[in-house]
């Protein structure tokens, strides 16, 4: 199966093309910038590279030239929104095998890809190069927004250590996924990861849940029970919503963390435990400390390093990356083969405020996949509450629905000709803005 590296900063289009190629039995890795594309190409050999002409951090022609030096045996196809013969000639002179003009017919694109693969018989050897870790190997999705990049930076920074980590963020932002990622990137990765929802533990049974008990130690203790601490020995114990623990249970937890020893209920035997603690909360524990609801000494014990789990609104550039991840997950769970989202659905997603964050996005996509009979999720598959709460354009003067050319001019003036900022105001990609500038003959 030929492996293709697809470099394209338009995330919805990139994911759509990826799914099409996967259906045609190609292996596909994606990159959303030239830098990411270079890193992937250097880490793993590919049979073909497909790159867009305009990328956030590089010109596609320069990228082609660079690849022909570093990967001379790999054929390259250049994609562009401009049907420009001059650009096509330059691309081929720079080493591209072929050129595709967008928008293009998928079957025609497939023919170009197959021709490029057949033309270049020098397939790079793959056996000696290790595979990259894919996002699909875990629930953690690497985003491209500044908030996601900061989260990834902190995870990589703290994972190799045994520092206690407190993850702070709204409900549904993926705090447990972040905790798992820290564990999976740590020296303890082969040992247990035990996740505990502190909100479901009653005050009376907390000691038994955390430390275990022996048979007959209290009414209902009909068997010996291993507690969470012992189950997580040599691994990681993740305590979600730790602020829900009662004050008495906080004292017990603090003692166990300080002494690294536990005693099952009804037992006189102490058990030494070697665990890493990761906790999470959606409330302000500092305020809880001030009110006397949370022990200050416990707070400092669990908060050697804190990580903020950003809301989906703070990761708007990642929205369709997450949407695609959840789509693939739902396809697998429901035995479906939905390719992607219709433009209407993408627009609804981009204008919704997502109060339930990633959990809400995942649930909505799973429901939509279940209801969808065709290849693409349509607007009718979305729940009414999403459509009712869809936030209108915050900058109506820049709406693309009315007088597109005037809207573009106004946005560029507002952004002082900064095309990235103008694209944000217009709620389109930077590449689409370049296409529109050419379409209307605007010279900015």
Protein Blocks (a to p, Z undefined) as FASTA:
>chain_A
ZZdddddfblklmmmmmmmmmmnopacdddfbfklmmmmmmmpccfbdcddfbdfkbcfk
lmmmmmmmmmmmbccddddfbdcfklmmmmmmnopabdcdddddfklmmmmmmmmmmmmm
cdcdfklpccdddfklpmbdcdfbfklmmmmmmmmmmmmpmcdcdddddehilpmmmmmm
mmmmpmklmmccddddfklpcfklmmmmmnopaehkaghiabccddfklmmgoiacddeh
kllpcfklmmmmmmmmmnopacdehiabdcddddddddddfbdfklmmmnopacfklmmm
mmmbccddddfklmmmmmmmmmmmmmmmmmmmnopabfbdcfklmmmmmmpgolnlmmlm
mmmmmmmmmmpmblbdcfklpcfklmmmpccdfblmlpckgokllmmmmmmmmnnopakl
mmmmnopafklmmmmmmmnopaZZ
